[in-house]
Amino acid sequence: MAAFDFNETQPPSQPVQLAVAVVEEIAAVRVDLEERLGPGVTSFERIEDVLPRLNGSPVVVVLGPSCSSADVLATVERSLNGRPDVGAVLVADELSTTVLQLALRSGVKDVLTLQGDTLQIVEAIERVGSGLSTRTGPGPAAAAPATIGSDDGGLGRVTTVFSTKGGSGKSVLATNLAVVLAERAEGPVCLVDADLQFGDVAVMMKLAPTHTIVDAVSSIEQLDTSLLESLLSTHQASGLRVLPAPLEPAFADQIGAAEMVKIVEVLRRFCSHVVIDTPAYFNDVVLGLVEVSDDVLLVAGMDIPNIKNVKIGLQTLRLLNTPMEKLRLILNRANSKVKLDIGGVERTLQVTADALIPSDVVVPQSVNKGVPFVHSHPKSGVAKAVRALADKLTDSEAESRRKRG
């Protein structure tokens, strides 16, 4: 990190550098943080000492463990309010639900532990710094306008990707579809990994998330758009926001349908589109998400067990009075030479396929690389098929808006 004089305004011709300030009352801890973060870091005992040094250029404030109290975080909140040029990261002694809630609601962008890896702290500083803007006006910065889910002032569209059998390619489809939507949408797009026991979305996108669905559920009573947005990871190549599944399968038992539905309802307030990946079986969480979704993509592989399970799944959804107009059949590996006729499959299921996704060796290759195939092989047949599916979803969204209008 380059050295930076808080008081000296940089000439317009000079590139804006990111300044880093460490705030910690205990001298030994303050010095330790300074040494870990390297040269160019300026330290202070109190957040109030930082304010007179700000000049409108981007600054990330690293708050030490002594700043974890409610009183100090309240001061931080007042200090950061209306300052798009300043962001904060809290480095606490231990990461508890109480500290996490207090910090995130105070405007702190990330919370890590003092005993954690220094590289994680540096990455958090860079991540927060990348979202800061330079303040040029002499007075307080104007508040940023609230981001709304869709361009007509309504809620964002929710698409759940579901299959009744594992191995159908559901998670790969959800990931690549979400990436395509993120690159097209004007507002944020979020991918939620609701496979709470064995979700693979973070692995498929080569993400190392700091927070997961567990953190959102832990703060469910206080959950609002700003708190939830701070818990999301970002896929840098596409801008897609991601809410990963729990890191341990045991956490799945702590998360119910009501919590998941509330998370999605908060997400759609500021996201243009929410894509949800689900486990390959029915449970209360899946049924709750299907109910609040605008589209349900039912993914089927081209083999007899897959088709049988999908047929049972369709019967189950009909018994639960799920509107059939929200269901879309997606036949994956549709070009495989398995002696199954697509027309025969459609007649068996009594549903016309909305998308035929071809089999392609680039799919497992992209999964192993941690790069969505719509990026690694954008001209492949499978990438074109996913883009065509995204076209259908966005066309349906536009049609819905016209009808509401």
TAGI-V66812 format. One record per helix or strand of 2 or more residues. SS is the DSSP state (@ for helix, = for strand). FROM is the first residue (numbers start at 0). LEN is the number of residues. If there is no record, write none. Layout:
SS:FROM:LEN ; SS:FROM:LEN
//
This chain:
=:18:5 ; @:26:11 ; =:40:4 ; @:46:5 ; =:58:5 ; @:64:3 ; @:69:11 ; =:85:7 ; @:96:9 ; =:109:4 ; @:117:13 ; =:156:6 ; @:169:15 ; =:187:6 ; @:200:4 ; @:212:6 ; @:219:3 ; @:224:7 ; =:232:3 ; =:239:4 ; @:248:6 ; @:256:14 ; =:270:7 ; @:283:9 ; =:294:7 ; @:303:16 ; @:323:3 ; =:326:6 ; @:341:8 ; =:352:5 ; @:360:9 ; @:372:4 ; @:380:24
//
